[in-house]
Amino acid sequence: MDSLRLALDNLTSPPVLAFALGVLAVVVRSDLRLPDPIHTWLATYLLLAIGLKGGHALREVAFTDVVGPAALTIGLGAAIPVVVFFASGRLLGLGAADAGSLAAHYGSVSVVTFTAATVFAVDAGFGFEPFMTALVALLEVPGIIVALLVVALRGHGAPWRDALHEVLTGRSVLLLVGGLAMGLLAGDDAFARVEPFFVTLFTGLLTLFLLDMGATAATYVRSDRSLTPRAIAFGVIAPVALGCTGVLAGTAIGLSVGGAAVLGAMVASASYIAAPAAVRIALPDADMGLSLGLALGVTFPFNLALGVPLYLALARAVG
């Protein structure tokens, strides 16, 4: 009953309901969309706020406490794209470019899924380790690099060094890492002056961002013909398998219930910001509609509505 209650609480939370409203807007052909500059501003705010909060929390964490989770995160980031590459090639019959594109998207991380997982964990009464934001930054890049290397080793794709530069200098990585550094360096008094904006308003602005994300996801699903039933099934089964693996691995190295659940949500998510930018450069022949459609139109809403409560329930059961 507790797991059912948590799932219902998640489904009726304002961020998830806002996402559903965005989907409904597309279904009824409404013009409910945020202007692009506002969408960009909200994404910038969320990334910087996540980095700032995580960096400031890291001030109280011993380095030795982070080493094990960091090594696990990098290991998962390297293993997931290899698994997704060969699994999608076999199960969906994809060529090297499309399988590599999917591997890059699922090997990286959705910062918004991570954010939703942290909000849900706190609302459910489960705290999580303050270094989780640093793990997001660690997970963002390795999966993309490994996926592109796997494709390159099979003789496909353009030179991946350009794509690597695009990832490392992209907005999401710079804002996350820069925010972590800013939060780590800022003293308590200095951080307190920006806390009302970057902490108190965070959930409200996340809700507004997810309203637009709902419309974006529904648009992809509605317009992309490459999302076959088999592909959609993959977009649901893959995050469940990866998320449960992340929860079990996190629990095994001693993360708290909330930390293991958040790690599960991280590795279950799929990137729709950093990965597409790199894939467009390194794998120009890949079907971006398939990768983005699954990442944003299937896996993201699944994790937002059902995946996050599932990972928390599993973390509670094994923790």
Secondary structure, 3 states (H helix, E strand, C coil): CHHHHHHHHHHCCHHHHHHHHHHHHHHCCCCCCCCHHHHHHHHHHHHHHHHHHHHHHHCCCCHHHHHHHHHHHHHHHHHHHHHHHHHHHHHHCCCHHHHHHHHHHHHCCCHHHHHHHHHHHHHCCCCCCCCHHHHHHHHHCHHHHHHHHHHHHCCCCCCHHHHHHHHHCCHHHHHHHHHHHHHHHCCHHHHHHHHHHHHHCHHHHHHHHHHHHHHHHHHHHHHCCCCCHHHHHHHHHHHHHHHHHHHHHHHHCCCCHHHHHHHHHHHHCCCCCHHHHHHHHHCCCCCHHHHHHHHHHHHHHHHHHHHHHHHHHHHHHHC
